[in-house]
C-alpha cells in the first residue's frame, strides 16, 4: 500500500506530462483549423489545372504568345542566353 504513494515531485512530473499532452493535442487541432482553407484552395487549384479545358486554354495562350514573330524571336534569344550561360558554367 505504501508503494502507491507518490512524492510531490512525481505528482508534478505527471501533471506536467498531462498538460504537455493536452497542449500538444490543442495545438495540433489549431494548426489543422488554420491550414484547412489553404489545403482546400490548393486542391481546388490543382483540380482546375488538371482539367482538359484549362490545359487546352493554357496551350492555346502559349501558342498564340510564343508563335508570333516577336514571340519566336524572344524565345530564340532566351534559349541562346540559357545555352551560353550553361556553356559558361561548364567551363568553370
PyMOL Python script that loads the backbone (N, CA, C, O; Angstrom):
from pymol import cmd

cmd.read_pdbstr("""\
ATOM      1  N   UNK A   1       0.819  -1.190   0.000  1.00  0.00           N
ATOM      2  CA  UNK A   1       0.000   0.000   0.000  1.00  0.00           C
ATOM      3  C   UNK A   1       0.863   1.253   0.000  1.00  0.00           C
ATOM      4  O   UNK A   1       0.528   2.247  -0.644  1.00  0.00           O
ATOM      5  N   UNK A   2       1.956   1.201   0.714  1.00  0.00           N
ATOM      6  CA  UNK A   2       2.816   2.368   0.788  1.00  0.00           C
ATOM      7  C   UNK A   2       3.582   2.576  -0.517  1.00  0.00           C
ATOM      8  O   UNK A   2       4.082   3.674  -0.764  1.00  0.00           O
ATOM      9  N   UNK A   3       3.683   1.551  -1.351  1.00  0.00           N
ATOM     10  CA  UNK A   3       4.364   1.691  -2.635  1.00  0.00           C
ATOM     11  C   UNK A   3       3.577   2.589  -3.588  1.00  0.00           C
ATOM     12  O   UNK A   3       4.156   3.167  -4.508  1.00  0.00           O
ATOM     13  N   UNK A   4       2.274   2.712  -3.380  1.00  0.00           N
ATOM     14  CA  UNK A   4       1.433   3.501  -4.263  1.00  0.00           C
ATOM     15  C   UNK A   4       1.524   4.991  -3.973  1.00  0.00           C
ATOM     16  O   UNK A   4       1.099   5.798  -4.801  1.00  0.00           O
ATOM     17  N   UNK A   5       2.059   5.378  -2.836  1.00  0.00           N
ATOM     18  CA  UNK A   5       2.177   6.792  -2.513  1.00  0.00           C
ATOM     19  C   UNK A   5       3.236   7.419  -3.412  1.00  0.00           C
ATOM     20  O   UNK A   5       4.336   6.889  -3.567  1.00  0.00           O
ATOM     21  N   UNK A   6       2.886   8.541  -3.990  1.00  0.00           N
ATOM     22  CA  UNK A   6       3.801   9.240  -4.879  1.00  0.00           C
ATOM     23  C   UNK A   6       4.309  10.496  -4.183  1.00  0.00           C
ATOM     24  O   UNK A   6       3.589  11.138  -3.417  1.00  0.00           O
ATOM     25  N   UNK A   7       5.521  10.820  -4.455  1.00  0.00           N
ATOM     26  CA  UNK A   7       6.068  12.042  -3.879  1.00  0.00           C
ATOM     27  C   UNK A   7       5.503  13.234  -4.629  1.00  0.00           C
ATOM     28  O   UNK A   7       4.925  13.099  -5.708  1.00  0.00           O
ATOM     29  N   UNK A   8       5.682  14.392  -4.038  1.00  0.00           N
ATOM     30  CA  UNK A   8       5.175  15.616  -4.650  1.00  0.00           C
ATOM     31  C   UNK A   8       5.866  15.866  -5.994  1.00  0.00           C
ATOM     32  O   UNK A   8       5.240  16.341  -6.942  1.00  0.00           O
ATOM     33  N   UNK A   9       7.138  15.549  -6.066  1.00  0.00           N
ATOM     34  CA  UNK A   9       7.889  15.734  -7.303  1.00  0.00           C
ATOM     35  C   UNK A   9       7.336  14.845  -8.415  1.00  0.00           C
ATOM     36  O   UNK A   9       7.179  15.297  -9.549  1.00  0.00           O
ATOM     37  N   UNK A  10       7.040  13.585  -8.095  1.00  0.00           N
ATOM     38  CA  UNK A  10       6.483  12.667  -9.096  1.00  0.00           C
ATOM     39  C   UNK A  10       5.105  13.127  -9.555  1.00  0.00           C
ATOM     40  O   UNK A  10       4.771  13.016 -10.735  1.00  0.00           O
ATOM     41  N   UNK A  11       4.295  13.647  -8.615  1.00  0.00           N
ATOM     42  CA  UNK A  11       2.973  14.160  -8.986  1.00  0.00           C
ATOM     43  C   UNK A  11       3.100  15.360  -9.922  1.00  0.00           C
ATOM     44  O   UNK A  11       2.347  15.480 -10.888  1.00  0.00           O
ATOM     45  N   UNK A  12       4.052  16.246  -9.636  1.00  0.00           N
ATOM     46  CA  UNK A  12       4.254  17.406 -10.503  1.00  0.00           C
ATOM     47  C   UNK A  12       4.730  16.983 -11.895  1.00  0.00           C
ATOM     48  O   UNK A  12       4.329  17.575 -12.897  1.00  0.00           O
ATOM     49  N   UNK A  13       5.572  15.975 -11.953  1.00  0.00           N
ATOM     50  CA  UNK A  13       6.041  15.470 -13.250  1.00  0.00           C
ATOM     51  C   UNK A  13       4.874  14.889 -14.043  1.00  0.00           C
ATOM     52  O   UNK A  13       4.749  15.137 -15.243  1.00  0.00           O
ATOM     53  N   UNK A  14       4.023  14.119 -13.376  1.00  0.00           N
ATOM     54  CA  UNK A  14       2.857  13.535 -14.054  1.00  0.00           C
ATOM     55  C   UNK A  14       1.912  14.630 -14.538  1.00  0.00           C
ATOM     56  O   UNK A  14       1.383  14.553 -15.646  1.00  0.00           O
ATOM     57  N   UNK A  15       1.701  15.652 -13.702  1.00  0.00           N
ATOM     58  CA  UNK A  15       0.818  16.756 -14.076  1.00  0.00           C
ATOM     59  C   UNK A  15       1.405  17.504 -15.278  1.00  0.00           C
ATOM     60  O   UNK A  15       0.676  17.873 -16.199  1.00  0.00           O
ATOM     61  N   UNK A  16       2.723  17.725 -15.263  1.00  0.00           N
ATOM     62  CA  UNK A  16       3.375  18.395 -16.388  1.00  0.00           C
ATOM     63  C   UNK A  16       3.241  17.602 -17.674  1.00  0.00           C
ATOM     64  O   UNK A  16       2.991  18.169 -18.738  1.00  0.00           O
ATOM     65  N   UNK A  17       3.406  16.295 -17.577  1.00  0.00           N
ATOM     66  CA  UNK A  17       3.257  15.442 -18.765  1.00  0.00           C
ATOM     67  C   UNK A  17       1.837  15.503 -19.309  1.00  0.00           C
ATOM     68  O   UNK A  17       1.631  15.574 -20.520  1.00  0.00           O
ATOM     69  N   UNK A  18       0.858  15.476 -18.406  1.00  0.00           N
ATOM     70  CA  UNK A  18      -0.544  15.546 -18.828  1.00  0.00           C
ATOM     71  C   UNK A  18      -0.834  16.886 -19.500  1.00  0.00           C
ATOM     72  O   UNK A  18      -1.511  16.935 -20.527  1.00  0.00           O
ATOM     73  N   UNK A  19      -0.325  17.968 -18.924  1.00  0.00           N
ATOM     74  CA  UNK A  19      -0.544  19.290 -19.519  1.00  0.00           C
ATOM     75  C   UNK A  19       0.140  19.408 -20.882  1.00  0.00           C
ATOM     76  O   UNK A  19      -0.415  20.005 -21.805  1.00  0.00           O
ATOM     77  N   UNK A  20       1.338  18.843 -21.010  1.00  0.00           N
ATOM     78  CA  UNK A  20       2.030  18.863 -22.300  1.00  0.00           C
ATOM     79  C   UNK A  20       1.245  18.101 -23.364  1.00  0.00           C
ATOM     80  O   UNK A  20       1.127  18.555 -24.502  1.00  0.00           O
ATOM     81  N   UNK A  21       0.713  16.948 -22.990  1.00  0.00           N
ATOM     82  CA  UNK A  21      -0.079  16.157 -23.937  1.00  0.00           C
ATOM     83  C   UNK A  21      -1.333  16.920 -24.355  1.00  0.00           C
ATOM     84  O   UNK A  21      -1.705  16.912 -25.528  1.00  0.00           O
ATOM     85  N   UNK A  22      -1.981  17.577 -23.401  1.00  0.00           N
ATOM     86  CA  UNK A  22      -3.194  18.348 -23.699  1.00  0.00           C
ATOM     87  C   UNK A  22      -2.858  19.517 -24.619  1.00  0.00           C
ATOM     88  O   UNK A  22      -3.566  19.766 -25.595  1.00  0.00           O
ATOM     89  N   UNK A  23      -1.775  20.235 -24.308  1.00  0.00           N
ATOM     90  CA  UNK A  23      -1.366  21.373 -25.124  1.00  0.00           C
ATOM     91  C   UNK A  23      -1.021  20.931 -26.544  1.00  0.00           C
ATOM     92  O   UNK A  23      -1.378  21.603 -27.512  1.00  0.00           O
ATOM     93  N   UNK A  24      -0.330  19.803 -26.665  1.00  0.00           N
ATOM     94  CA  UNK A  24       0.043  19.290 -27.987  1.00  0.00           C
ATOM     95  C   UNK A  24      -1.201  18.950 -28.804  1.00  0.00           C
ATOM     96  O   UNK A  24      -1.259  19.244 -29.998  1.00  0.00           O
ATOM     97  N   UNK A  25      -2.195  18.332 -28.165  1.00  0.00           N
ATOM     98  CA  UNK A  25      -3.433  17.981 -28.863  1.00  0.00           C
ATOM     99  C   UNK A  25      -4.173  19.240 -29.319  1.00  0.00           C
ATOM    100  O   UNK A  25      -4.681  19.290 -30.440  1.00  0.00           O
ATOM    101  N   UNK A  26      -4.233  20.255 -28.453  1.00  0.00           N
ATOM    102  CA  UNK A  26      -4.916  21.500 -28.820  1.00  0.00           C
ATOM    103  C   UNK A  26      -4.172  22.226 -29.934  1.00  0.00           C
ATOM    104  O   UNK A  26      -4.791  22.788 -30.837  1.00  0.00           O
ATOM    105  N   UNK A  27      -2.849  22.213 -29.867  1.00  0.00           N
ATOM    106  CA  UNK A  27      -2.043  22.869 -30.895  1.00  0.00           C
ATOM    107  C   UNK A  27      -2.238  22.192 -32.244  1.00  0.00           C
ATOM    108  O   UNK A  27      -2.348  22.861 -33.271  1.00  0.00           O
ATOM    109  N   UNK A  28      -2.279  20.874 -32.239  1.00  0.00           N
ATOM    110  CA  UNK A  28      -2.471  20.132 -33.490  1.00  0.00           C
ATOM    111  C   UNK A  28      -3.823  20.474 -34.105  1.00  0.00           C
ATOM    112  O   UNK A  28      -3.929  20.652 -35.319  1.00  0.00           O
ATOM    113  N   UNK A  29      -4.859  20.567 -33.267  1.00  0.00           N
ATOM    114  CA  UNK A  29      -6.190  20.910 -33.766  1.00  0.00           C
ATOM    115  C   UNK A  29      -6.192  22.321 -34.350  1.00  0.00           C
ATOM    116  O   UNK A  29      -6.776  22.559 -35.407  1.00  0.00           O
ATOM    117  N   UNK A  30      -5.536  23.257 -33.658  1.00  0.00           N
ATOM    118  CA  UNK A  30      -5.480  24.633 -34.139  1.00  0.00           C
ATOM    119  C   UNK A  30      -4.735  24.716 -35.463  1.00  0.00           C
ATOM    120  O   UNK A  30      -5.171  25.419 -36.375  1.00  0.00           O
ATOM    121  N   UNK A  31      -3.622  24.012 -35.579  1.00  0.00           N
ATOM    122  CA  UNK A  31      -2.869  24.011 -36.837  1.00  0.00           C
ATOM    123  C   UNK A  31      -3.727  23.475 -37.973  1.00  0.00           C
ATOM    124  O   UNK A  31      -3.719  24.024 -39.075  1.00  0.00           O
ATOM    125  N   UNK A  32      -4.462  22.410 -37.708  1.00  0.00           N
ATOM    126  CA  UNK A  32      -5.332  21.842 -38.746  1.00  0.00           C
ATOM    127  C   UNK A  32      -6.414  22.836 -39.147  1.00  0.00           C
ATOM    128  O   UNK A  32      -6.742  22.952 -40.328  1.00  0.00           O
ATOM    129  N   UNK A  33      -6.976  23.560 -38.164  1.00  0.00           N
ATOM    130  CA  UNK A  33      -8.002  24.556 -38.466  1.00  0.00           C
ATOM    131  C   UNK A  33      -7.441  25.685 -39.325  1.00  0.00           C
ATOM    132  O   UNK A  33      -8.123  26.185 -40.219  1.00  0.00           O
ATOM    133  N   UNK A  34      -6.198  26.086 -39.057  1.00  0.00           N
ATOM    134  CA  UNK A  34      -5.587  27.174 -39.815  1.00  0.00           C
ATOM    135  C   UNK A  34      -5.238  26.727 -41.229  1.00  0.00           C
ATOM    136  O   UNK A  34      -5.421  27.488 -42.179  1.00  0.00           O
ATOM    137  N   UNK A  35      -4.743  25.516 -41.379  1.00  0.00           N
ATOM    138  CA  UNK A  35      -4.253  25.029 -42.670  1.00  0.00           C
ATOM    139  C   UNK A  35      -5.387  24.570 -43.592  1.00  0.00           C
ATOM    140  O   UNK A  35      -5.208  24.526 -44.809  1.00  0.00           O
ATOM    141  N   UNK A  36      -6.522  24.237 -43.042  1.00  0.00           N
ATOM    142  CA  UNK A  36      -7.626  23.666 -43.820  1.00  0.00           C
ATOM    143  C   UNK A  36      -8.021  24.520 -45.032  1.00  0.00           C
ATOM    144  O   UNK A  36      -8.135  23.968 -46.127  1.00  0.00           O
ATOM    145  N   UNK A  37      -8.237  25.848 -44.895  1.00  0.00           N
ATOM    146  CA  UNK A  37      -8.611  26.627 -46.091  1.00  0.00           C
ATOM    147  C   UNK A  37      -7.538  26.603 -47.173  1.00  0.00           C
ATOM    148  O   UNK A  37      -7.857  26.578 -48.362  1.00  0.00           O
ATOM    149  N   UNK A  38      -6.270  26.611 -46.773  1.00  0.00           N
ATOM    150  CA  UNK A  38      -5.194  26.571 -47.757  1.00  0.00           C
ATOM    151  C   UNK A  38      -5.165  25.235 -48.487  1.00  0.00           C
ATOM    152  O   UNK A  38      -4.914  25.187 -49.691  1.00  0.00           O
ATOM    153  N   UNK A  39      -5.422  24.151 -47.761  1.00  0.00           N
ATOM    154  CA  UNK A  39      -5.474  22.834 -48.398  1.00  0.00           C
ATOM    155  C   UNK A  39      -6.611  22.776 -49.414  1.00  0.00           C
ATOM    156  O   UNK A  39      -6.449  22.241 -50.510  1.00  0.00           O
ATOM    157  N   UNK A  40      -7.772  23.335 -49.036  1.00  0.00           N
ATOM    158  CA  UNK A  40      -8.912  23.329 -49.949  1.00  0.00           C
ATOM    159  C   UNK A  40      -8.611  24.146 -51.200  1.00  0.00           C
ATOM    160  O   UNK A  40      -8.933  23.726 -52.311  1.00  0.00           O
ATOM    161  N   UNK A  41      -7.994  25.312 -51.023  1.00  0.00           N
ATOM    162  CA  UNK A  41      -7.663  26.156 -52.173  1.00  0.00           C
ATOM    163  C   UNK A  41      -6.656  25.458 -53.085  1.00  0.00           C
ATOM    164  O   UNK A  41      -6.779  25.511 -54.308  1.00  0.00           O
ATOM    165  N   UNK A  42      -5.666  24.806 -52.488  1.00  0.00           N
ATOM    166  CA  UNK A  42      -4.660  24.095 -53.282  1.00  0.00           C
ATOM    167  C   UNK A  42      -5.304  22.949 -54.059  1.00  0.00           C
ATOM    168  O   UNK A  42      -5.023  22.763 -55.243  1.00  0.00           O
ATOM    169  N   UNK A  43      -6.166  22.184 -53.394  1.00  0.00           N
ATOM    170  CA  UNK A  43      -6.821  21.061 -54.073  1.00  0.00           C
ATOM    171  C   UNK A  43      -7.723  21.549 -55.196  1.00  0.00           C
ATOM    172  O   UNK A  43      -7.775  20.938 -56.263  1.00  0.00           O
ATOM    173  N   UNK A  44      -8.435  22.646 -54.960  1.00  0.00           N
ATOM    174  CA  UNK A  44      -9.296  23.207 -55.999  1.00  0.00           C
ATOM    175  C   UNK A  44      -8.455  23.684 -57.176  1.00  0.00           C
ATOM    176  O   UNK A  44      -8.796  23.436 -58.333  1.00  0.00           O
ATOM    177  N   UNK A  45      -7.357  24.368 -56.876  1.00  0.00           N
ATOM    178  CA  UNK A  45      -6.467  24.848 -57.933  1.00  0.00           C
ATOM    179  C   UNK A  45      -5.880  23.709 -58.742  1.00  0.00           C
ATOM    180  O   UNK A  45      -5.807  23.778 -59.969  1.00  0.00           O
ATOM    181  N   UNK A  46      -5.463  22.662 -58.051  1.00  0.00           N
ATOM    182  CA  UNK A  46      -4.891  21.511 -58.759  1.00  0.00           C
ATOM    183  C   UNK A  46      -5.923  20.831 -59.643  1.00  0.00           C
ATOM    184  O   UNK A  46      -5.606  20.397 -60.751  1.00  0.00           O
ATOM    185  N   UNK A  47      -7.157  20.738 -59.158  1.00  0.00           N
ATOM    186  CA  UNK A  47      -8.185  20.098 -59.979  1.00  0.00           C
ATOM    187  C   UNK A  47      -8.530  20.962 -61.188  1.00  0.00           C
ATOM    188  O   UNK A  47      -8.838  20.438 -62.259  1.00  0.00           O
ATOM    189  N   UNK A  48      -8.479  22.293 -61.020  1.00  0.00           N
ATOM    190  CA  UNK A  48      -8.739  23.172 -62.164  1.00  0.00           C
ATOM    191  C   UNK A  48      -7.617  23.084 -63.192  1.00  0.00           C
ATOM    192  O   UNK A  48      -7.866  23.067 -64.398  1.00  0.00           O
ATOM    193  N   UNK A  49      -6.390  23.028 -62.707  1.00  0.00           N
ATOM    194  CA  UNK A  49      -5.247  22.972 -63.620  1.00  0.00           C
ATOM    195  C   UNK A  49      -5.218  21.655 -64.385  1.00  0.00           C
ATOM    196  O   UNK A  49      -4.856  21.618 -65.562  1.00  0.00           O
ATOM    197  N   UNK A  50      -5.597  20.585 -63.715  1.00  0.00           N
ATOM    198  CA  UNK A  50      -5.517  19.278 -64.368  1.00  0.00           C
ATOM    199  C   UNK A  50      -6.697  19.009 -65.300  1.00  0.00           C
ATOM    200  O   UNK A  50      -6.725  17.983 -65.980  1.00  0.00           O
ATOM    201  N   UNK A  51      -7.666  19.912 -65.338  1.00  0.00           N
ATOM    202  CA  UNK A  51      -8.804  19.684 -66.225  1.00  0.00           C
ATOM    203  C   UNK A  51      -8.381  19.918 -67.677  1.00  0.00           C
ATOM    204  O   UNK A  51      -7.529  20.765 -67.944  1.00  0.00           O
ATOM    205  N   UNK A  52      -8.964  19.181 -68.606  1.00  0.00           N
ATOM    206  CA  UNK A  52      -8.594  19.323 -70.021  1.00  0.00           C
ATOM    207  C   UNK A  52      -8.879  20.714 -70.578  1.00  0.00           C
ATOM    208  O   UNK A  52      -8.144  21.195 -71.441  1.00  0.00           O
ATOM    209  N   UNK A  53      -9.930  21.360 -70.099  1.00  0.00           N
ATOM    210  CA  UNK A  53     -10.278  22.691 -70.601  1.00  0.00           C
ATOM    211  C   UNK A  53      -9.175  23.679 -70.248  1.00  0.00           C
ATOM    212  O   UNK A  53      -8.754  24.471 -71.091  1.00  0.00           O
ATOM    213  N   UNK A  54      -8.710  23.633 -69.009  1.00  0.00           N
ATOM    214  CA  UNK A  54      -7.653  24.549 -68.580  1.00  0.00           C
ATOM    215  C   UNK A  54      -6.358  24.273 -69.332  1.00  0.00           C
ATOM    216  O   UNK A  54      -5.664  25.203 -69.743  1.00  0.00           O
ATOM    217  N   UNK A  55      -6.037  23.011 -69.507  1.00  0.00           N
ATOM    218  CA  UNK A  55      -4.815  22.654 -70.236  1.00  0.00           C
ATOM    219  C   UNK A  55      -4.877  23.166 -71.670  1.00  0.00           C
ATOM    220  O   UNK A  55      -3.895  23.701 -72.185  1.00  0.00           O
ATOM    221  N   UNK A  56      -6.018  23.006 -72.306  1.00  0.00           N
ATOM    222  CA  UNK A  56      -6.194  23.484 -73.676  1.00  0.00           C
ATOM    223  C   UNK A  56      -6.073  24.998 -73.735  1.00  0.00           C
ATOM    224  O   UNK A  56      -5.431  25.536 -74.638  1.00  0.00           O
ATOM    225  N   UNK A  57      -6.685  25.689 -72.780  1.00  0.00           N
ATOM    226  CA  UNK A  57      -6.623  27.148 -72.764  1.00  0.00           C
ATOM    227  C   UNK A  57      -5.189  27.637 -72.570  1.00  0.00           C
ATOM    228  O   UNK A  57      -4.765  28.587 -73.229  1.00  0.00           O
ATOM    229  N   UNK A  58      -4.453  27.007 -71.686  1.00  0.00           N
ATOM    230  CA  UNK A  58      -3.060  27.407 -71.449  1.00  0.00           C
ATOM    231  C   UNK A  58      -2.215  27.145 -72.686  1.00  0.00           C
ATOM    232  O   UNK A  58      -1.407  27.989 -73.074  1.00  0.00           O
ATOM    233  N   UNK A  59      -2.392  25.993 -73.306  1.00  0.00           N
ATOM    234  CA  UNK A  59      -1.629  25.690 -74.520  1.00  0.00           C
ATOM    235  C   UNK A  59      -1.958  26.671 -75.641  1.00  0.00           C
ATOM    236  O   UNK A  59      -1.068  27.117 -76.365  1.00  0.00           O
ATOM    237  N   UNK A  60      -3.234  27.001 -75.777  1.00  0.00           N
ATOM    238  CA  UNK A  60      -3.640  27.944 -76.816  1.00  0.00           C
ATOM    239  C   UNK A  60      -3.014  29.311 -76.571  1.00  0.00           C
ATOM    240  O   UNK A  60      -2.527  29.951 -77.503  1.00  0.00           O
ATOM    241  N   UNK A  61      -3.025  29.755 -75.325  1.00  0.00           N
ATOM    242  CA  UNK A  61      -2.425  31.040 -74.975  1.00  0.00           C
ATOM    243  C   UNK A  61      -0.926  31.037 -75.269  1.00  0.00           C
ATOM    244  O   UNK A  61      -0.393  31.990 -75.838  1.00  0.00           O
ATOM    245  N   UNK A  62      -0.253  29.956 -74.875  1.00  0.00           N
ATOM    246  CA  UNK A  62       1.193  29.860 -75.092  1.00  0.00           C
ATOM    247  C   UNK A  62       1.506  29.867 -76.591  1.00  0.00           C
ATOM    248  O   UNK A  62       2.444  30.531 -77.030  1.00  0.00           O
ATOM    249  N   UNK A  63       0.722  29.134 -77.363  1.00  0.00           N
ATOM    250  CA  UNK A  63       0.963  29.089 -78.803  1.00  0.00           C
ATOM    251  C   UNK A  63       0.762  30.462 -79.430  1.00  0.00           C
ATOM    252  O   UNK A  63       1.560  30.890 -80.264  1.00  0.00           O
ATOM    253  N   UNK A  64      -0.305  31.154 -79.028  1.00  0.00           N
ATOM    254  CA  UNK A  64      -0.553  32.489 -79.569  1.00  0.00           C
ATOM    255  C   UNK A  64       0.561  33.447 -79.168  1.00  0.00           C
ATOM    256  O   UNK A  64       0.998  34.275 -79.967  1.00  0.00           O
ATOM    257  N   UNK A  65       1.010  33.328 -77.935  1.00  0.00           N
ATOM    258  CA  UNK A  65       2.009  34.256 -77.414  1.00  0.00           C
ATOM    259  C   UNK A  65       3.390  34.009 -78.012  1.00  0.00           C
ATOM    260  O   UNK A  65       4.084  34.959 -78.373  1.00  0.00           O
ATOM    261  N   UNK A  66       3.790  32.762 -78.118  1.00  0.00           N
ATOM    262  CA  UNK A  66       5.158  32.452 -78.496  1.00  0.00           C
ATOM    263  C   UNK A  66       5.355  32.182 -79.985  1.00  0.00           C
ATOM    264  O   UNK A  66       6.489  32.211 -80.462  1.00  0.00           O
ATOM    265  N   UNK A  67       4.299  31.925 -80.718  1.00  0.00           N
ATOM    266  CA  UNK A  67       4.467  31.630 -82.138  1.00  0.00           C
ATOM    267  C   UNK A  67       4.264  32.846 -83.026  1.00  0.00           C
ATOM    268  O   UNK A  67       4.260  32.727 -84.252  1.00  0.00           O
ATOM    269  N   UNK A  68       4.096  34.008 -82.424  1.00  0.00           N
ATOM    270  CA  UNK A  68       4.118  35.228 -83.224  1.00  0.00           C
ATOM    271  C   UNK A  68       5.574  35.532 -83.545  1.00  0.00           C
ATOM    272  O   UNK A  68       6.476  34.944 -82.948  1.00  0.00           O
ATOM    273  N   UNK A  69       5.808  36.433 -84.468  1.00  0.00           N
ATOM    274  CA  UNK A  69       7.175  36.758 -84.876  1.00  0.00           C
ATOM    275  C   UNK A  69       7.994  37.248 -83.692  1.00  0.00           C
ATOM    276  O   UNK A  69       9.132  36.822 -83.494  1.00  0.00           O
ATOM    277  N   UNK A  70       7.412  38.146 -82.907  1.00  0.00           N
ATOM    278  CA  UNK A  70       8.119  38.645 -81.729  1.00  0.00           C
ATOM    279  C   UNK A  70       8.361  37.519 -80.733  1.00  0.00           C
ATOM    280  O   UNK A  70       9.452  37.386 -80.179  1.00  0.00           O
ATOM    281  N   UNK A  71       7.345  36.722 -80.517  1.00  0.00           N
ATOM    282  CA  UNK A  71       7.455  35.642 -79.541  1.00  0.00           C
ATOM    283  C   UNK A  71       8.532  34.644 -79.907  1.00  0.00           C
ATOM    284  O   UNK A  71       9.279  34.182 -79.045  1.00  0.00           O
ATOM    285  N   UNK A  72       8.613  34.306 -81.204  1.00  0.00           N
ATOM    286  CA  UNK A  72       9.636  33.358 -81.656  1.00  0.00           C
ATOM    287  C   UNK A  72      11.018  33.968 -81.461  1.00  0.00           C
ATOM    288  O   UNK A  72      11.952  33.293 -81.028  1.00  0.00           O
ATOM    289  N   UNK A  73      11.135  35.243 -81.784  1.00  0.00           N
ATOM    290  CA  UNK A  73      12.428  35.920 -81.613  1.00  0.00           C
ATOM    291  C   UNK A  73      12.861  35.953 -80.164  1.00  0.00           C
ATOM    292  O   UNK A  73      14.011  35.651 -79.847  1.00  0.00           O
ATOM    293  N   UNK A  74      11.947  36.319 -79.286  1.00  0.00           N
ATOM    294  CA  UNK A  74      12.285  36.362 -77.858  1.00  0.00           C
ATOM    295  C   UNK A  74      12.571  34.969 -77.312  1.00  0.00           C
ATOM    296  O   UNK A  74      13.467  34.789 -76.487  1.00  0.00           O
ATOM    297  N   UNK A  75      11.811  33.992 -77.774  1.00  0.00           N
ATOM    298  CA  UNK A  75      12.060  32.619 -77.329  1.00  0.00           C
ATOM    299  C   UNK A  75      13.439  32.156 -77.774  1.00  0.00           C
ATOM    300  O   UNK A  75      14.167  31.527 -77.005  1.00  0.00           O
ATOM    301  N   UNK A  76      13.796  32.466 -79.011  1.00  0.00           N
ATOM    302  CA  UNK A  76      15.115  32.080 -79.520  1.00  0.00           C
ATOM    303  C   UNK A  76      16.218  32.786 -78.733  1.00  0.00           C
ATOM    304  O   UNK A  76      17.221  32.168 -78.376  1.00  0.00           O
ATOM    305  N   UNK A  77      16.032  34.085 -78.463  1.00  0.00           N
ATOM    306  CA  UNK A  77      17.026  34.811 -77.674  1.00  0.00           C
ATOM    307  C   UNK A  77      17.164  34.217 -76.275  1.00  0.00           C
ATOM    308  O   UNK A  77      18.272  34.097 -75.752  1.00  0.00           O
ATOM    309  N   UNK A  78      16.049  33.851 -75.683  1.00  0.00           N
ATOM    310  CA  UNK A  78      16.081  33.241 -74.354  1.00  0.00           C
ATOM    311  C   UNK A  78      16.813  31.914 -74.362  1.00  0.00           C
ATOM    312  O   UNK A  78      17.608  31.631 -73.466  1.00  0.00           O
ATOM    313  N   UNK A  79      16.544  31.094 -75.377  1.00  0.00           N
ATOM    314  CA  UNK A  79      17.227  29.802 -75.478  1.00  0.00           C
ATOM    315  C   UNK A  79      18.722  29.971 -75.704  1.00  0.00           C
ATOM    316  O   UNK A  79      19.527  29.235 -75.133  1.00  0.00           O
ATOM    317  N   UNK A  80      19.096  30.943 -76.539  1.00  0.00           N
ATOM    318  CA  UNK A  80      20.520  31.200 -76.779  1.00  0.00           C
ATOM    319  C   UNK A  80      21.189  31.670 -75.496  1.00  0.00           C
ATOM    320  O   UNK A  80      22.298  31.243 -75.178  1.00  0.00           O
ATOM    321  N   UNK A  81      20.515  32.553 -74.754  1.00  0.00           N
ATOM    322  CA  UNK A  81      21.081  33.045 -73.493  1.00  0.00           C
ATOM    323  C   UNK A  81      21.266  31.901 -72.500  1.00  0.00           C
ATOM    324  O   UNK A  81      22.298  31.810 -71.835  1.00  0.00           O
ATOM    325  N   UNK A  82      20.271  31.039 -72.405  1.00  0.00           N
ATOM    326  CA  UNK A  82      20.402  29.891 -71.499  1.00  0.00           C
ATOM    327  C   UNK A  82      21.535  28.967 -71.932  1.00  0.00           C
ATOM    328  O   UNK A  82      22.290  28.465 -71.099  1.00  0.00           O
ATOM    329  N   UNK A  83      21.648  28.747 -73.234  1.00  0.00           N
ATOM    330  CA  UNK A  83      22.720  27.895 -73.750  1.00  0.00           C
ATOM    331  C   UNK A  83      24.091  28.483 -73.424  1.00  0.00           C
ATOM    332  O   UNK A  83      24.998  27.765 -73.004  1.00  0.00           O
ATOM    333  N   UNK A  84      24.235  29.798 -73.619  1.00  0.00           N
ATOM    334  CA  UNK A  84      25.519  30.443 -73.338  1.00  0.00           C
ATOM    335  C   UNK A  84      25.841  30.423 -71.850  1.00  0.00           C
ATOM    336  O   UNK A  84      26.996  30.234 -71.469  1.00  0.00           O
ATOM    337  N   UNK A  85      24.838  30.615 -71.011  1.00  0.00           N
ATOM    338  CA  UNK A  85      25.066  30.536 -69.566  1.00  0.00           C
ATOM    339  C   UNK A  85      25.500  29.139 -69.159  1.00  0.00           C
ATOM    340  O   UNK A  85      26.382  28.974 -68.317  1.00  0.00           O
ATOM    341  N   UNK A  86      24.883  28.145 -69.753  1.00  0.00           N
ATOM    342  CA  UNK A  86      25.245  26.756 -69.452  1.00  0.00           C
ATOM    343  C   UNK A  86      26.684  26.482 -69.891  1.00  0.00           C
ATOM    344  O   UNK A  86      27.441  25.826 -69.175  1.00  0.00           O
ATOM    345  N   UNK A  87      27.056  26.986 -71.066  1.00  0.00           N
ATOM    346  CA  UNK A  87      28.427  26.810 -71.558  1.00  0.00           C
ATOM    347  C   UNK A  87      29.425  27.477 -70.612  1.00  0.00           C
ATOM    348  O   UNK A  87      30.485  26.924 -70.323  1.00  0.00           O
ATOM    349  N   UNK A  88      29.074  28.667 -70.137  1.00  0.00           N
ATOM    350  CA  UNK A  88      29.958  29.403 -69.228  1.00  0.00           C
ATOM    351  C   UNK A  88      30.131  28.645 -67.913  1.00  0.00           C
ATOM    352  O   UNK A  88      31.229  28.599 -67.358  1.00  0.00           O
ATOM    353  N   UNK A  89      29.047  28.054 -67.420  1.00  0.00           N
ATOM    354  CA  UNK A  89      29.125  27.297 -66.168  1.00  0.00           C
ATOM    355  C   UNK A  89      29.945  26.025 -66.352  1.00  0.00           C
ATOM    356  O   UNK A  89      30.669  25.626 -65.440  1.00  0.00           O
ATOM    357  N   UNK A  90      29.849  25.392 -67.496  1.00  0.00           N
ATOM    358  CA  UNK A  90      30.600  24.158 -67.755  1.00  0.00           C
ATOM    359  C   UNK A  90      32.101  24.426 -67.848  1.00  0.00           C
ATOM    360  O   UNK A  90      32.903  23.551 -67.522  1.00  0.00           O
ATOM    361  N   UNK A  91      32.487  25.612 -68.284  1.00  0.00           N
ATOM    362  CA  UNK A  91      33.908  25.942 -68.416  1.00  0.00           C
ATOM    363  C   UNK A  91      34.570  26.130 -67.057  1.00  0.00           C
ATOM    364  O   UNK A  91      35.779  25.939 -66.934  1.00  0.00           O
ATOM    365  N   UNK A  92      33.814  26.494 -66.050  1.00  0.00           N
ATOM    366  CA  UNK A  92      34.375  26.742 -64.714  1.00  0.00           C
ATOM    367  C   UNK A  92      34.784  25.502 -64.070  1.00  0.00           C
ATOM    368  O   UNK A  92      35.277  25.525 -62.942  1.00  0.00           O
TER     369      UNK A  92
END
""", "prot")
cmd.dss("prot")
cmd.show_as("cartoon", "prot")
cmd.util.cbc("prot")
cmd.orient("prot")
